């Protein structure tokens, strides 16, 4: 007897690629399951004239999907893990994380061959405060301009000359075969990625036994372990949606290494730290790294970052 599993997804090109990728994986592993895709539009997809932090952060990419699961309109949702807040609503569970792919940030330009070749004053497009912080820390002479819209919209804005360069996640462009559409591109090795970049988060209705069984088959243990450390770090350091934060954990041989970077969005003040431990002793590494940074003044630095991050959007008092 065929069973049905409904996956909720956003309607962006990349989100649909991810959902149909997971659908294919499920139907290969479970011949008796028929997967139905429930396409939805999130608030984060609708509001494109403001930075994400001003409309409440990346949770706006997940809320409608979570509401659909809680309303029994879907059993599972596929997210870019970097968009999933550390808080999961009651009744739902982040049950699986797929094997992480290449986490690199990608430089893209029609005119300049590399990041280092950008002239002083060049306009660089990115939505990410994390990227802006690291770009301006390395190149304070550049001008970073907010960039919203889906991947195709962002590439169009680059081609139309609105930006001298833009920075996007490599994996999204790779999955959609879009890298060759731009004259020049290369990976930015100096960038620390955000929590969960290049991994898919599988969120399910907690009490649904079929969704739980399917999620277990999709889960990659090493990726789940590392991204849990990253999420633990974010939760412990209490970074808000308007905080520039980078954090990345990886397994190298028998060691787990986690590194993090916080600072002001202008890149002028930076705190960078790392910890490592044997895997069997690394379960608390994310929390320990957060505590280490808090002891070094991270809370004050984050407060300063949040107070100053979007001054240009505030209406001055008369």
Phi and psi in degrees as a GROMACS rama.xvg file:
@    title "Ramachandran Plot"
@    xaxis  label "Phi"
@    yaxis  label "Psi"
@TYPE xy
-76.9867  133.616  UNK-2
-103.282  151.71  UNK-3
-109.551  137.838  UNK-4
-129.414  122.445  UNK-5
-101.353  124.744  UNK-6
-105.344  126.3  UNK-7
-88.7537  137.098  UNK-8
-148.47  153.346  UNK-9
-69.2187  165.289  UNK-10
-98.406  5.40354  UNK-11
-65.8315  156.911  UNK-12
-57.3507  -43.2024  UNK-13
-69.9739  -42.0648  UNK-14
-61.4335  -39.4455  UNK-15
-67.0604  -39.107  UNK-16
-57.6075  -45.1485  UNK-17
-64.3954  -43.4401  UNK-18
-65.5292  -44.0079  UNK-19
-71.5884  -28.8976  UNK-20
-63.0661  -45.9442  UNK-21
-67.0878  -39.4758  UNK-22
-55.9096  -45.7088  UNK-23
-63.5137  -42.668  UNK-24
-60.8955  -43.5995  UNK-25
-64.3142  -46.8867  UNK-26
-70.9749  -21.1921  UNK-27
-75.428  -36.8802  UNK-28
-83.0437  -28.8093  UNK-29
-128.597  96.263  UNK-30
-68.9791  -17.0262  UNK-31
-97.3666  9.84679  UNK-32
-113.389  130.328  UNK-33
-103.4  123.91  UNK-34
-99.3831  128.308  UNK-35
-111.69  134.097  UNK-36
-98.7281  121.811  UNK-37
-102.773  104.738  UNK-38
-86.0637  130.625  UNK-39
-135.094  160.202  UNK-40
-110.905  126.985  UNK-41
-93.5799  161.868  UNK-42
-60.7325  -35.6556  UNK-43
-63.9947  -25.7946  UNK-44
-81.1252  -24.6003  UNK-45
-85.0665  -38.746  UNK-46
-94.1078  104.712  UNK-47
-115.19  1.70392  UNK-48
-101.315  6.61084  UNK-49
-136.734  149.238  UNK-50
-61.7728  150.779  UNK-51
-55.7921  -39.086  UNK-52
-62.8526  -26.5839  UNK-53
-80.3688  -14.3556  UNK-54
-111.535  12.7673  UNK-55
109.528  5.2243  UNK-56
89.3335  -171.645  UNK-57
-70.8519  -12.4063  UNK-58
-59.5722  -19.3596  UNK-59
-69.933  -11.5853  UNK-60
-87.34  -12.8433  UNK-61
-115.444  -22.3593  UNK-62
-59.0295  -48.4614  UNK-63
-62.1054  -36.2537  UNK-64
-67.3883  -40.7939  UNK-65
-66.6002  -40.23  UNK-66
-60.8677  -39.877  UNK-67
-62.7888  -40.0746  UNK-68
-67.169  -40.9831  UNK-69
-68.1659  -23.9065  UNK-70
-94.2969  12.1372  UNK-71
63.8845  27.0959  UNK-72
-95.1136  -5.46327  UNK-73
-160.511  155.058  UNK-74
-103.51  -17.1994  UNK-75
-153.741  151.674  UNK-76
-132.735  143.62  UNK-77
-108.255  122.748  UNK-78
-123.181  152.4  UNK-79
-66.9741  121.709  UNK-80
-57.8839  -32.2393  UNK-81
-63.3909  -17.502  UNK-82
-92.5125  -2.06904  UNK-83
-92.5734  117.093  UNK-84
-61.3715  160.418  UNK-85
-71.0716  -19.7054  UNK-86
-89.3756  125.694  UNK-87
-111.373  127.945  UNK-88
-59.056  150.548  UNK-89
-56.98  132.026  UNK-90
99.0267  -10.907  UNK-91
-118.688  165.059  UNK-92
-149.895  134.49  UNK-93
-81.2319  93.8475  UNK-94
-92.4031  -21.3028  UNK-95
-154.64  152.979  UNK-96
-134.677  127.306  UNK-97
-75.4336  163.717  UNK-98
-56.9488  128.281  UNK-99
-73.1508  138.627  UNK-100
-100.204  -158.926  UNK-101
-65.2632  121.982  UNK-102
-91.8618  4.38841  UNK-103
-61.8895  148.589  UNK-104
-89.4825  143.328  UNK-105
-117.102  128.439  UNK-106
-81.9595  133.22  UNK-107
-135.167  132.688  UNK-108
-152.983  147.585  UNK-109
-87.9676  -22.5431  UNK-110
-113.589  -29.7975  UNK-111
-118.142  135.075  UNK-112
-72.1766  -25.8321  UNK-113
-153.438  164.615  UNK-114
-57.5814  -41.6145  UNK-115
-68.2017  -22.9676  UNK-116
-84.8463  -7.09469  UNK-117
-61.1793  131.967  UNK-118
-74.6751  159.931  UNK-119
-56.9766  134.32  UNK-120
87.7885  -1.72875  UNK-121
-60.4341  145.298  UNK-122
-93.3365  119.892  UNK-123
-113.937  130.068  UNK-124
-99.6509  130.439  UNK-125
-162.742  147.165  UNK-126
-86.7224  -24.9879  UNK-127
-79.3743  125.58  UNK-128
-66.1572  -33.9926  UNK-129
-60.4597  -46.4242  UNK-130
-66.4131  -43.2738  UNK-131
-58.7889  -45.0813  UNK-132
-57.2318  -47.3297  UNK-133
-73.677  -34.7779  UNK-134
-62.9488  -49.6353  UNK-135
-73.2905  -25.3691  UNK-136
-65.8876  -38.7877  UNK-137
-83.6641  -37.7653  UNK-138
-133.935  78.3911  UNK-139
-66.0144  -9.46259  UNK-140
-84.1627  -4.42877  UNK-141
-89.938  159.971  UNK-142
-111.151  118.748  UNK-143
-100.013  123.355  UNK-144
-115.235  138.881  UNK-145
-61.6819  144.182  UNK-146
-137.682  109.476  UNK-147
-115.616  172.626  UNK-148
109.307  168.974  UNK-149
-73.3368  175.913  UNK-150
-57.1694  -44.2134  UNK-151
-65.0151  -38.7536  UNK-152
-62.8973  -41.986  UNK-153
-66.0073  -40.9633  UNK-154
-65.9357  -37.947  UNK-155
-62.8863  -42.8309  UNK-156
-62.896  -36.3831  UNK-157
-65.0977  -47.1205  UNK-158
-65.4389  -29.7234  UNK-159
-80.7148  -2.64648  UNK-160
88.2801  11.6858  UNK-161
-70.4079  -23.4519  UNK-162
-133.296  147.92  UNK-163
-79.3037  -28.215  UNK-164
-158.242  157.084  UNK-165
-133.594  157.985  UNK-166
-120.305  123.669  UNK-167
-132.698  165.871  UNK-168
-70.6139  131.145  UNK-169
-58.1078  -42.4743  UNK-170
-65.1686  -36.6968  UNK-171
-64.0108  -43.8703  UNK-172
-67.4627  -36.5031  UNK-173
-64.4356  -45.3377  UNK-174
-62.6818  -32.4577  UNK-175
-96.8652  4.16267  UNK-176
55.9576  46.3802  UNK-177
-110.581  -6.50981  UNK-178
-60.7925  -40.4456  UNK-179
-70.8728  -7.12347  UNK-180
-74.2594  -14.2659  UNK-181
-110.034  142.556  UNK-182
-60.2896  -46.1844  UNK-183
-130.147  137.108  UNK-184
-154.231  148.274  UNK-185
-162.079  155.41  UNK-186
-76.9058  142.467  UNK-187
-96.6115  97.539  UNK-188
-68.3602  -21.3043  UNK-189
-79.0745  -12.0192  UNK-190
-82.3005  129.622  UNK-191
-86.859  128.871  UNK-192
-73.8501  171.357  UNK-193
-85.318  170.56  UNK-194
-52.3559  128.223  UNK-195
78.9761  2.58508  UNK-196
-58.9789  137.234  UNK-197
73.4395  17.6706  UNK-198
-127.011  150.698  UNK-199
-103.544  132.342  UNK-200
-96.1997  129.732  UNK-201
-105.075  106.874  UNK-202
-101.07  136.96  UNK-203
-132.233  164.385  UNK-204
-71.5846  119.971  UNK-205
-56.7133  -37.307  UNK-206
-90.5536  3.06981  UNK-207
-86.3511  108.752  UNK-208
-67.7364  -33.7385  UNK-209
-67.8584  -45.4802  UNK-210
-61.5581  -37.8976  UNK-211
-65.609  -42.8079  UNK-212
-63.6934  -44.2486  UNK-213
-64.8813  -45.073  UNK-214
-59.3128  -41.1208  UNK-215
-60.1395  -33.9918  UNK-216
-75.8455  -20.9093  UNK-217
-92.4577  -15.4145  UNK-218
-72.4245  138.824  UNK-219
-106.756  116.645  UNK-220
-61.4919  -44.6853  UNK-221
-64.9375  -41.4451  UNK-222
-66.7026  -41.3982  UNK-223
-60.185  -43.0956  UNK-224
-62.0729  -49.8021  UNK-225
-66.8091  -43.9873  UNK-226
-71.2683  -26.6115  UNK-227
-65.3713  -39.6159  UNK-228
-61.0578  -42.2551  UNK-229
-63.6343  -43.6515  UNK-230
-67.9227  -37.0148  UNK-231
-60.4271  -41.3137  UNK-232
-60.6604  -49.526  UNK-233
-60.3964  -42.2617  UNK-234
-66.0392  -42.5228  UNK-235
-71.1028  -33.6611  UNK-236
-84.1416  -11.3123  UNK-237
57.4237  45.3689  UNK-238
-77.7301  128.978  UNK-239
-80.1188  176.155  UNK-240
-70.632  -14.5114  UNK-241
-104.804  26.8469  UNK-242
-105.945  125.527  UNK-243
-73.1327  110.49  UNK-244
-137.931  134.977  UNK-245
-124.268  137.429  UNK-246
-152.032  136.973  UNK-247
-150.118  129.95  UNK-248
-115.787  144.564  UNK-249
-147.286  156.867  UNK-250
-106.14  120.405  UNK-251
-121.162  103.647  UNK-252
65.7911  -121.896  UNK-253
-97.6995  1.409  UNK-254
-102.862  145.922  UNK-255
-107.749  129.147  UNK-256
-118.423  130.558  UNK-257
-127.129  132.391  UNK-258
-130.693  148.692  UNK-259
-142.999  155.302  UNK-260
-140.782  127.158  UNK-261
-130.306  163.047  UNK-262
172.575  -171.612  UNK-263
-84.7794  152.06  UNK-264
-66.8071  -21.1487  UNK-265
-80.0856  -2.23378  UNK-266
76.8156  4.26057  UNK-267
-78.5992  -30.5196  UNK-268
-120.241  123.633  UNK-269
-134.621  138.383  UNK-270
-125.978  123.155  UNK-271
-129.84  128.082  UNK-272
-144.144  161.496  UNK-273
-147.244  153.657  UNK-274
-138.044  157.432  UNK-275
-147.91  156.141  UNK-276
-163.122  162.416  UNK-277
-61.0683  146.219  UNK-278
-56.0438  -40.201  UNK-279
-67.6275  -14.5434  UNK-280
-114.925  16.5739  UNK-281
-105.157  4.62872  UNK-282
-62.0101  -27.5214  UNK-283
-102.707  12.9886  UNK-284
-63.884  -36.0717  UNK-285
-64.5291  -45.6981  UNK-286
-64.9482  -41.4596  UNK-287
-63.5593  -39.111  UNK-288
-66.5247  -40.5044  UNK-289
-61.4507  -44.1263  UNK-290
-62.055  -40.888  UNK-291
-61.0807  -42.7129  UNK-292
-72.7124  -35.8784  UNK-293
-64.4349  -38.4714  UNK-294
-65.0686  -23.1905  UNK-295
-95.4489  7.91224  UNK-296
101.512  20.3747  UNK-297
-62.878  -38.3208  UNK-298
-61.1303  -42.1401  UNK-299
-67.1779  -39.0819  UNK-300
-66.3166  -41.6911  UNK-301
-65.5857  -38.4935  UNK-302
-62.7146  -43.5675  UNK-303
-63.2376  -41.4313  UNK-304
-62.1058  -45.0248  UNK-305
-68.3612  -33.3205  UNK-306
-69.9876  -28.4929  UNK-307
-107.273  -7.03591  UNK-308
-64.2069  -37.9236  UNK-309
-126.082  42.0064  UNK-310
-57.22  -33.676  UNK-311
-68.4476  -15.1074  UNK-312
-95.8584  -9.55915  UNK-313
-84.6539  141.469  UNK-314
-81.2336  123.354  UNK-315
-66.5599  145.935  UNK-316
-70.9862  143.612  UNK-317
